[in-house]
Amino acid sequence: MNENIWQLLGIEKTTDQAAIRQAYRAQLPSYHPETDPDGFKALREAYESAIKYAQSPETMADEPKSESEQQEVSVSLTEEQLKANEICEAYQTLLDDPRRCFNVNEWQKFIGSFYDYSMAVIDSVKWRLLEISYESKNISESCVKLLADSLRWRQLLMIQFTDDFEKYDNYLNHIDRGDLFNYTYLPTTSKTLQNVTIDYMYYTRWLFWERRSEDIYAFLSQDTVIYLPDDKNLMLKFSYWHCIANIKNQAILDYALKCISQNDQDENIIIEWKYIAAIQYTLLDNKQESLQSWLDLYSSGHYQDKAASWIAGWCEYYNKDYFPLLIMALNNSYCIDIDNTENYLNAIPQLTATTVSRLAELEASDYSPEIANFIDWALNVNWNYRQVLSMLLLDDGTNRLYRLYRHAIMLRHGNERLLQEILDERSDDPFEQFILQNLQRQARQNLTWLSELPPVQEFKAWLYDSDENAPIPAKFDPNSEDNHCFYCRLWLDRLDYLPYVAIFHLYNNLDYSYMEMYDWVAFLTIRIPYKLPAPPDASICSSNKNAYWQWYRNCLLVISIASQPFATAKYLQTENNTFQLPDDNLLSPLINIFKQGNWQNETELYNLINNDSKLIDCILINYPNSIESYIDDTPDSIDFNEIEQKFEQVWHPKLAKQNPLYLMILYTIVFNKPNQKTKLNTMLQDITGDNKELIKISTALPKNWESLSSDDKIKYNYTELVDEIVTIAKRLSNSYGICDESELERLYKFKNNSDNDLVLRLCASLLIAKNHENQQKLESQPLPKNKWWQFWRWKGRTNIKGFIIQLCCSFIVLGLMTVFNNNFELNSPTFSMICYSIAVTNMVFALKRRFNDIDKGEPLIGFLAEILVFFLFFAPFWVSGVKYTNRFGSPVEETSKEKEK
């Protein structure tokens, strides 16, 4: 026997098997199988030899083995196979025993039993154990991992298996991940029940990773019997799967609340349980608890996106009117510090793509008109404040919903004072406070750029400059390449009280489109004048926190009346106690009509309003279907057929109070057409009634525009301006009639002066439209171009240069006639008659062309009369031709040199 075995074991030679095993275990750390495989093998062989010696000392003598002993060796190999089978049977028994199969201690005992077998037996059985493990169902991966480490499957796998290496390598990777849950929590009474539970959990997990949430819902909704182990990690996963499938379960909620209250897990795990509890509260329709759970989760900083999404779903279901407001509050635009960016637009909060997409999904018809307008306003890239005027006017400080909507709007249109009011706002309602907190976050962002953005500060310095003639800096020119004007417009979209000099600067230097919220303020202040009242001082605001908003709201009321008079009137009729203006306010009489007048529709209200001031006239321009709106229209937008309908349906009560002569002129302008003679006569009869004077005037008026007697003119205020309107109307009644520039200028000036009679202003506006209509007809005709040298064109035009040249040609003909008669003695009467005829005819053509150019060439009788009159003053030589196309074509084109002159 080799005495070295006792040296390796570190003991004296002995037959005590317990001492040998104890010595072997003591030496194992010195010969680790991974760091010293040879030493471990030698130690193992020494251990096995020592055990054999202890069992039969006689057979371990050192003499050579006999033939019989060699036979005993042969018999021992058969014993190794038996031992290997014994190990495999013990392993299978362990796997099949529900009380032992998941018990780590039992597995440790099984692994410890390997010490009772030789190294050769273990080497022969280790791979059989791997195959058994691979083929076994619902085996504990954590326990198998102990066996794999003990038998060094991973280290020796490539040597043992060349063809099936990948198969077993994947299996070893699988067991490295451990068990889905702690299998020791499973019942130990039935292996079947254990398998059912494990299969159920594994299949659910597979559905979670590989299939849709609908498939998870379908599976978890099936009736089945399983044992739920009290494993918190498993229950967390199991609860999460139910939440993903949107399956409500009171037991899951109770378990989650228990875990939260115990607070014996990691903080991140507690957050997960709070998330599950919030979902289950929502699925179980627990309104208040679900909301509070989501708000707490959002405030914790965890699951903020999901919490925001669930809060939005809660709001849409339980508090729908708050939903668009919540979407705006949850807008989270990242702003770069002003000092860290060259593009200042990055420092100004914008609507994110998420916010826009959420708003775009809303159906405006599901909400009140005011909230629908808010949605449209938020989606409009121009953010036109007029869209939300109705919402702002409704906020009298008593309605919490409107107040919050006001704060959301003020993020875009509020000045620094109103943004500060958002920061100062508080609410006892947790949901409203949540909205406020998010609005306050955005308010701080807006206050930052409003107070620090360099272009804004430079613009304000110019705006408040006391010098009224201070020019606007070039960088704020809308046509400038940089965006400084854009930043100024963003600032000007926030209404604030401005001193007169600032409004004067705006009015003189910027178009209305660049100061939309100040457009009416500037117009009313400079043109009317009507100045908005000053805001309340600090002492009033400190005692009444709503005072500043009421001042702001009164300013919005003025703007609303000016821009949307009828819509504002409808609002004031129903909400007539929410505004209190002083009696000396210029708008008070109009507001009283809105509030107390007996009217049911826009027509009735319009006929109650008396246009007796520049301010009222300015407001009525924006009143639907008003006379003032047509007076203000551009010539190309006036439809005479539409005007005829307005006479009968809208304007009749108001026109009935006007000067009858002016009405005759108006109706004659509109209805003096061949196919409307009967209608014109009917309209005139309605005006005249039984009044003989008016009947006489109405009979003569369409035929002779100058038939009024001096007494009638005085009685009916027939002034020179009225006479000019009648004269122009007479000319424009002919489709070839055209006004010259001076006449158009006077008509424009007349119609734009609100001090003039309303009917006559309408007449002037219609004449301008008629002139435009005639002009378009003339320009649409295929008239040839006029050249100064076209002497033969009777219906052509010529300028002063062409006229003089053509006259000179006549004188040349007469001069040649004289030369020929004197030098060649051609005193033939026929020759002289021909020359005179040519010269005179050419002169007549020249005059005709010249008078065509100044639009006096027709009718022919009038042309002959004009010749007699105009020749007295040499008019053809100094009167300029009309610079537009008339019935004789376009003006004579000038040469480039003439244009330079």
Long-range contacts (C-beta under 8 A, 24 or more apart in sequence): 1-49, 1-53, 1-60, 1-61, 1-62, 2-49, 4-46, 5-45, 5-46, 5-47, 5-49, 5-50, 6-46, 6-50, 8-42, 8-43, 8-46, 9-43, 9-46, 9-47, 9-50, 13-53, 14-54, 15-53, 15-54, 15-57, 16-54, 17-51, 17-54, 17-55, 20-47, 20-50, 20-51, 20-54, 21-47, 21-115, 24-50, 24-115, 33-152, 34-152, 34-155, 41-119, 44-119, 45-119, 47-115, 48-118, 48-119, 80-118, 80-120, 80-121, 80-124, 81-124, 83-117, 83-118, 83-121, 83-125, 84-121, 84-124, 84-125, 84-128, 87-113, 87-114, 87-117, 87-121, 87-122, 87-125, 87-129, 88-125, 88-128, 88-129, 88-132, 91-129, 91-132, 92-132, 95-132, 95-136, 95-139, 96-191, 97-191, 98-187, 98-188, 98-189, 98-190, 98-191, 98-194, 99-188, 101-139, 101-140, 101-143, 101-191, 101-194, 102-140, 102-143, 102-183, 102-184, 102-186, 102-194, 103-184, 104-142, 104-143, 104-146, 104-184, 107-140, 107-143, 107-146, 107-147, 108-146, 110-147, 111-146, 111-147, 111-150, 114-150, 122-151, 126-151, 126-152, 126-153, 127-160, 127-161, 130-168, 133-171, 134-167, 134-168, 134-171, 137-195, 138-194, 138-195, 138-198, 138-199, 140-179, 140-183, 141-174, 141-175, 141-176, 141-177, 141-178, 141-179, 142-175, 142-178, 142-179, 142-183, 144-175, 145-175, 145-176, 145-178, 148-172, 148-175, 180-205, 180-234, 180-237, 181-229, 181-231, 181-233, 181-234, 181-237, 182-229, 182-231, 182-233, 182-234, 183-229, 185-229, 185-230, 185-231, 185-234, 186-227, 186-229, 187-227, 193-227, 196-225, 196-226, 196-227, 197-226, 197-227, 197-228, 197-229, 200-224, 200-226, 201-234, 201-238, 204-238, 204-241, 205-237, 205-241, 207-241, 208-241, 208-244, 213-244, 213-245, 213-246, 214-245, 216-241, 216-244, 216-245, 217-245, 217-246, 217-247, 220-245, 220-247, 221-245, 221-247, 232-259, 232-265, 232-269, 235-259, 236-269, 236-272, 236-273, 236-276, 239-273, 239-276, 239-280, 240-272, 240-276, 243-275, 243-276, 243-279, 243-280, 243-283, 246-283, 247-283, 248-280, 248-283, 248-284, 249-280, 250-280, 250-284, 252-276, 252-280, 253-277, 253-280, 253-281, 253-284, 256-280, 271-297, 271-300, 271-302, 271-303, 274-300, 275-302, 275-303, 275-306, 278-307, 278-310, 279-310, 282-310, 282-313, 282-314, 287-314, 287-318, 290-314, 291-318, 291-430, 291-431, 292-430, 295-430, 295-431, 295-434, 298-434, 311-434, 312-358, 315-431, 319-431, 320-366, 320-367, 321-367, 321-368, 321-371, 321-401, 322-401, 322-404, 322-431, 322-435, 323-362, 324-359, 324-362, 324-367, 324-371, 324-374, 324-375, 324-378, 325-374, 325-401, 325-404, 325-405, 325-408, 325-435, 326-435, 327-355, 327-358, 327-359, 327-362, 328-355, 328-359, 328-378, 328-408, 328-411, 328-439, 329-408, 329-434, 329-435, 329-438, 329-439, 329-442, 330-355, 330-438, 331-355, 331-438, 331-442, 333-442, 333-445, 335-445, 335-448, 335-449, 338-448, 338-449, 338-452, 338-453, 338-454, 344-449, 344-453, 344-454, 344-455, 344-483, 344-487, 345-483, 345-486, 347-448, 347-449, 347-453, 348-446, 348-449, 348-453, 348-487, 348-490, 349-411, 349-442, 349-445, 349-446, 351-378, 370-394, 370-402, 370-405, 371-405, 374-405, 374-408, 374-409, 377-409, 383-412, 383-413, 383-493, 384-516, 385-413, 385-493, 385-495, 385-516, 385-517, 386-563, 386-564, 388-413, 389-556, 389-559, 389-560, 389-563, 389-564, 389-568, 390-567, 390-571, 392-553, 392-556, 393-553, 393-556, 393-557, 393-560, 393-568, 393-571, 393-575, 393-578, 394-571, 394-575, 395-549, 395-553, 396-550, 396-553, 396-575, 396-578, 397-546, 397-549, 397-550, 400-427, 400-429, 400-432, 404-432, 404-435, 404-436, 404-439, 406-549, 407-436, 407-439, 407-443, 408-439, 410-443, 411-439, 411-442, 411-443, 411-446, 412-493, 412-494, 413-493, 413-494, 413-495, 413-517, 414-446, 414-494, 415-494, 415-495, 415-496, 416-447, 416-450, 416-451, 416-496, 417-496, 417-548, 418-548, 418-549, 418-552, 419-443, 419-446, 419-447, 419-450, 420-447, 421-545, 421-548, 421-549, 423-447, 450-491, 450-494, 453-487, 455-484, 455-487, 455-488, 456-487, 456-488, 456-491, 458-484, 459-484, 459-487, 459-488, 459-491, 460-491, 462-505, 463-498, 463-502, 463-505, 463-506, 464-499, 464-501, 464-502, 465-501, 465-505, 466-501, 468-501, 468-504, 468-505, 470-505, 471-509, 472-505, 472-509, 472-510, 478-510, 478-511, 478-514, 485-514, 488-514, 489-514, 489-515, 492-516, 492-517, 492-518, 493-517, 495-521, 495-552, 495-555, 495-556, 497-532, 497-534, 497-535, 500-525, 500-531, 517-559, 520-558, 520-559, 520-562, 520-563, 521-555, 521-559, 523-618, 524-558, 524-562, 524-615, 524-618, 527-614, 527-618, 528-614, 528-615, 528-618, 530-558, 530-586, 530-587, 530-615, 532-558, 553-579, 554-579, 554-581, 558-587, 561-587, 561-590, 561-591, 561-619, 562-618, 562-619, 562-622, 563-622, 564-622, 565-619, 565-620, 565-622, 565-623, 566-602, 566-605, 566-623, 566-624, 568-594, 569-594, 569-605, 586-613, 586-615, 587-615, 590-616, 590-619, 603-649, 603-650, 606-650, 606-654, 607-653, 607-654, 611-754, 611-758, 613-754, 614-754, 614-755, 617-754, 618-754, 625-650, 627-651, 627-654, 627-758, 627-762, 628-758, 630-762, 630-765, 631-751, 631-761, 631-762, 631-764, 631-765, 633-765, 633-769, 635-768, 635-769, 635-771, 635-772, 635-773, 636-769, 636-772, 638-765, 638-766, 638-769, 640-670, 640-766, 640-769, 643-670, 643-766, 644-670, 644-671, 647-683, 655-759, 658-757, 658-758, 658-759, 659-716, 659-717, 659-757, 659-759, 660-687, 660-688, 660-691, 660-694, 660-716, 661-694, 661-697, 661-708, 661-712, 661-716, 661-717, 661-718, 661-722, 662-716, 662-722, 662-757, 662-759, 662-760, 662-763, 663-687, 663-759, 664-694, 664-697, 664-698, 664-701, 665-701, 665-722, 665-725, 665-726, 665-729, 665-759, 665-760, 665-763, 666-759, 666-762, 666-763, 666-766, 668-701, 668-702, 668-729, 669-729, 669-763, 669-766, 669-767, 669-770, 670-766, 672-702, 672-733, 705-729, 705-730, 721-750, 721-756, 721-760, 722-760, 725-750, 725-760, 725-763, 725-764, 725-767, 728-767, 729-763, 729-767, 732-767, 732-770, 732-771, 732-774, 735-774, 735-777, 736-774, 736-778, 736-858, 736-886, 736-887, 737-771, 737-774, 738-771, 738-774, 738-775, 738-778, 738-855, 738-882, 738-884, 738-886, 739-767, 739-768, 739-771, 740-855, 740-882, 741-882, 741-883, 744-768, 744-771, 775-884, 775-885, 778-885, 778-886, 778-887, 779-885, 783-885, 783-888, 783-889, 783-890, 784-889, 785-889, 785-890, 785-893, 786-888, 786-889, 786-890, 786-891, 786-892, 786-893, 787-892, 787-893, 788-892, 790-849, 791-842, 791-845, 791-846, 791-849, 792-845, 793-845, 793-849, 794-845, 794-848, 794-849, 795-852, 795-857, 795-888, 795-889, 796-849, 796-852, 796-888, 796-889, 797-849, 797-852, 797-853, 797-881, 797-886, 797-888, 797-889, 797-890, 797-891, 797-892, 798-846, 798-849, 798-850, 798-852, 798-853, 798-892, 799-853, 799-881, 799-891, 799-892, 799-894, 800-850, 800-876, 800-877, 800-878, 800-880, 802-849, 802-892, 803-846, 803-847, 803-849, 803-850, 803-876, 803-877, 804-877, 806-842, 806-843, 806-845, 806-846, 806-849, 807-842, 807-843, 807-846, 809-842, 810-838, 810-839, 810-840, 810-842, 810-843, 810-846, 811-839, 813-838, 813-839, 813-842, 814-839, 847-876, 850-876, 850-881, 851-876, 852-886, 852-888, 853-881, 853-882, 853-888, 853-891, 853-892, 854-879, 854-880, 854-881, 854-882, 855-881, 855-882, 855-886, 855-888, 857-888, 858-887
